[in-house]
Amino acid sequence: PENLFGFANVTPLVHKDGLPKEGADALDAVSAKLDTKTLLELDAQVQLEKKDPLDVAKAWLKSAGLA
């Protein structure tokens, strides 16, 4: 139905044996700070403000102390 959106849960899919510890640590750090409210704000920057997704992601990572 129109205007019906589900939860914005991000789930990374990786092969466990192929992901180094540093990669798992990075995913855990992002998961700890990226909540639904923030994800929706980032999405609005891309969808509504037409900002580049890579620029939005880089800015958020920096603001969250992850870059």
N, C-alpha and C positions, 0 to 999 in steps of 0.2 A: 504493500500500500504506500501511497505517496506520503512523504515526510516521516516514514517509520524507519528508524535506524537501530541496529543492535549495539551491543557493547563494543567498544574499541579495544579489544584485547589483542596485543601483538605477541605472537609466538614465533620465535626463530626456530627454523628447522635445519638442523645440521647433523651430519654423521658423527656420532660421539667419538669414535676412534680417530676421525680426521681433524678434530678441532683441538689445537694446542691449548694448554692451560691459560695462556694469555688471552686467547679468544673467548674462552668461557668466562674468564674474569671480566672482560670488557662487556660481554652480554649481561652479566649479572649486575654490573655497575649501571648500565643503561636501564635495565629493568627496575632497579631500586629507585630510580629518579623519574622515570617516565610514567606518569599517571594519566588517567583518561582525560582530565581537564587539560593538561598540557598537550596531549596528543591532539585534541580537538582544536586548540589554539594554533598549533603548528599546521594542522590541516587547513585551517581557515586562511593562514598566510599564503599557502600554496593555491588553494582553490578560489578564494575570493579576492585576494590581493595580487594574485598571479606572480608571486615570487618564485624564484627557482628553488626546487626542492633541496638540492644540494646546499645552497646558501642557507636555507632555513635550518637544515640539519646541522650544518657546521656552527651556526650562531647558537643553536640550542646546546650543543655539546660544550661549547665554550662557556656559555652562561651557567651550565650545570657543573662546571669544573671537571669536565671529562675530556677536554681537548687542550 
